[in-house]
């Protein structure tokens, strides 16, 4: 089971690396234990997978472009595709996190909708014509029940949901 973590640290000082990096591009830099940020200490840009592979540390989610929801699901970056797919929505089933049982998986996709939700993404996708959310997502959950507002911003729902899924994912990992 692959899990990754991204830790974004805003350094208020430039860090010198051993190669030219495109401005605005996200890179992973090996910092080591030496906190010297002066130009005398040149750092190395390493593959994004280094923290996961070398230390077993979670190092973040991946972002990719897809023109529609079916593209997200069907054009998986994994040769075998996704083992399990979860959709999140205020219209999804409410299950307490401690009672949620996920199957063992290697590649999990958790989908979050925008302001109008995943339902709109399904309606606008010609490849999903006539399908409902429960047809597209075998697991369709409300991870933010009793939210107390009309909508939750996606970036807020993401953090709330990652916490919600933490124990179920850990339990699924123990089963494999």
N, C-alpha and C positions, 0 to 999 in steps of 0.2 A: 504494500500500500504506500503510495507516494503522498507525502504531505510537505508543504513548503511554507516558509514564513518570510515576510519582507519587513525589514526594520529600516525605516527612513530616518536618518539623522541629519538634521540641518546643521551643517558646519558653517559657521559665520566667517570662515577663512578658506581660501582656496587650498586645495590639496594637489600637490604636484604628482602626476602619474607618468609612467615611462612611455606612454604613447599618446598620439593625438586623438582626442575624443571629440565627436561632434557636439556642439553646444546644445544643451537641453536634453541630451540623450542620457537615459538611465544606465548606470554601470554599477557593478559590484566591485568594490575595492578592498583588497586585503590590507587591513589596518594593523594587524598584529597587536602586540601589547605596548609597543612604543607609541605614545600619544604625541610625539613631536610632529607638528604640522609645518615646520619651517621648510623652505625650499631644499635644504640639505638632506631631507628625508624623502626620497622618491618612493612612491607607492606603486603597487602592481594592480592593474585591472585584471580581474579573474572572471572565468565563466560564471554566469548567474547560478549555476548548479553547484558551485564549489562549497558553500556552507552546508548544503544538504548532504553532498557526497562525503565531505571530509569530516564534518562534525555531527552529522545526523540532525542538523538544525532545520526547522521549518523556515523557508526563505521567500515566502510570498506567493501570491496567486499570479497566474499568467493572464495576459490580456491579448485578444486577437480580434480582428475585424471579421464580421459576417454580415452579409447584406440582409438577412432575415433570420427568424428563429429556427427554421428547419436547417439552415446553414450552420448555425451554432451546434445543433445536435448531430447532424449527419457528416459534417466536415471536421470531425474530431481530429486533433493532432496525434492521436494514438492509433496505431495500426489496427488494434482490435476494437476501437471505439470506446464508448463509455459503458461501464458495467451497471451503473445506476444513475438515474436522472431524477432530480428533485426540482419542482417548481415552487416558488414562494409567492403568496398572495394573501391579502386580507380575506379573500373568498375561499382560501384553502381550508383543509381540515385542521382543527385545533387539537393537537396532541401534546401532552406535557412532555418536555424533553427527556425526563427520566424514564418515560414509558415508550419512547420511540426506539424501535428496533430496526436498524439498517442491515441489509445483507452485506456479506463480505464483498469487498470491491478492491480493484486496483486503481480505477479511474472514475471519480465521482464528479458529476456536473450539478451545480446548484444554480438555478436561473432566477434572476431578479428582474422584475419589470420596471418600467419607468413610471411616470406620473399616472398613466392610465392602466398600468398593470400588464401582466403577461397576456391577459385576455385580449387586449388590443393588438399585441404582437402576433398572436395566433390569428386573429381576424384579418390582419393585413398581409399575412403570408400566403401566397397563392398555393404553395405546396401543402398547406394545412387546411385548405378549404373545407368547411363544414365540420371541422373537429373542435371539440371542447378541450378545456384545460386538462380534464381528467383523462382524455384520450392521448394527449401529448406527454403528460407527466404521470408516470405510474404512482408517484408520490407527490401530492400537491398539498402543501402545508401552509398554515398561517403561523409564522414564527413570532409574530408580534401581536398576540391577542390583546384585547382591551387597550388598544393603543391610545385612546383618548384624544385623537385628532383625526381629521378627515383623511389625511395621507401622512405617510412617513417618507422622508427623502430616501432615495436609494442608498446613499452613502451611510445613512443612519441604520437602515434596514440591514445592510451588509454586516455591520459590526454587531448588531443585536443577534442576527441569525448565526453568525460564526460562533458566538457564545452559546447559542441554543444548540448548535450541532456538535459542540466540542465533546461532550460525553458520549452521545450516540456514535460518533465517528471513532472514538477511542474503543468503545465496546465492539464495534464492527472489526476493528483492527485486531483485537484480541482473539476474535473468532477465526481469523485466517491463518 
